Amino acid sequence: MQQSQQLVSEFRSLGIVGPLPLTETEDIDKLRNEILFAVNGQTSESLPGLANRHRDLEAVRTLCLSPAIANVVKQILGSDVVLWNSVVFRKKAGAFSIPWHQDYQFLPIQPNISVTVWIALVNVNDNNGCLRVITKSHGQDIPHLPRQNERQFRGRADMHYVNTKDAVSVTMKAGEFVVMDSKLLHSSGPNMTPYERIALVSRYTIPGVETYDLRGLKPQEVIPVTSSSASGSARVSAAIARATTAGTLDDSAANFVQ
Ligand SMILES: O=C(O)CCC(=O)C(=O)O
């Protein structure tokens, strides 16, 4: 109990918790190879082939529904949690950086209640483009610039508002994950190694929240991570109250542009 209270208060205060280990029964090498085999040929520039594969790939679903992840996300969002989005992030040898951004600005979800989990499928560090974060930035609404073409990442923070000297690199072993507030400023550096860096991002919310496809048009089905008897709308109200208190809720319409 003490441990879980610490975990939640760390999440609320820093906007991130971890790295934490996945459940021991999850064989990360096997799952990674299955994912790579299935997404072969899909790169970050062809994101739709890498998005929401928890719907059809068992290996992606197994990771997204890991009891270790469910346990943490439930402590943050409450016991009734749904998986609503996932993306495989491939960073090939020599590949680009991902610019500083806050996810909540682009999420096709209303109300904007979402927790992001970043799962390392290989060891990650500064050499191969690990995640970088600015802790405590989840309290701020950072202005973002629109992307100039389809090949650019979906959005980037206006760097006048980002103090990169506060950035922390999140070094992780394959099979570890971090849980982030969807308002936490994050980025990742270039991959300077000859090997691919691969990660899985999964996103969770609560029943009753409306979630849409990548273009923010079609309502999407969600996958329950747990169930409880509380009604969806009661859970939404409770989570809105919690998120507002924690300063993590943005009520504006989903403005996702993929
Ligand atoms: O995996 C990465 O390099 C960055 C992922 C990311 O920025 C995101 O999930 O929004």
The ligand as an SDF file (V2000), in Angstrom:
LIG
                    3D

 10  9  0  0  0  0  0  0  0  0999 V2000
    9.4240    6.4850  -29.0380 O   0  0  0  0  0  0  0  0  0  0  0  0
    9.8010    7.6190  -29.2490 C   0  0  0  0  0  0  0  0  0  0  0  0
   10.8870    7.8670  -29.7440 O   0  0  0  0  0  0  0  0  0  0  0  0
    8.9100    8.7890  -28.8830 C   0  0  0  0  0  0  0  0  0  0  0  0
    7.5230    8.4000  -28.6110 C   0  0  0  0  0  0  0  0  0  0  0  0
    6.6370    9.5810  -28.4560 C   0  0  0  0  0  0  0  0  0  0  0  0
    7.0610   10.6900  -28.5780 O   0  0  0  0  0  0  0  0  0  0  0  0
    5.2230    9.4420  -28.1300 C   0  0  0  0  0  0  0  0  0  0  0  0
    4.7900    8.3460  -27.8310 O   0  0  0  0  0  0  0  0  0  0  0  0
    4.4820   10.4510  -28.1760 O   0  0  0  0  0  0  0  0  0  0  0  0
  1  2  2  0
  2  3  1  0
  2  4  1  0
  4  5  1  0
  5  6  1  0
  6  7  2  0
  6  8  1  0
  8  9  2  0
  8 10  1  0
M  END
$$$$
